[in-house]
């Protein structure tokens, strides 16, 4: 009875395919362009969009105040408010609470 040697070729190809499959699966999940990194980038993107929207609102408010204090359009109430705040002024009929 003659023993045949096990076929190394198919075992080698199967092992290589399994190792490559595991490597690509790991890279797809944990790699630089993997799923975890994508979730992190999307969360950071949402945070940056919220900050951008907040800054746009702040810019609109500052632009509105600047326009209201410009030479072309002067809002006397805003001017009075700013003068009181910056210079610490008050009218005689004002009630000051500290």
Secondary structure as UniProt FT lines:
FT   HELIX           8..30
FT   TURN            32..33
FT   HELIX           35..68
FT   HELIX           76..87
FT   TURN            92..93
//
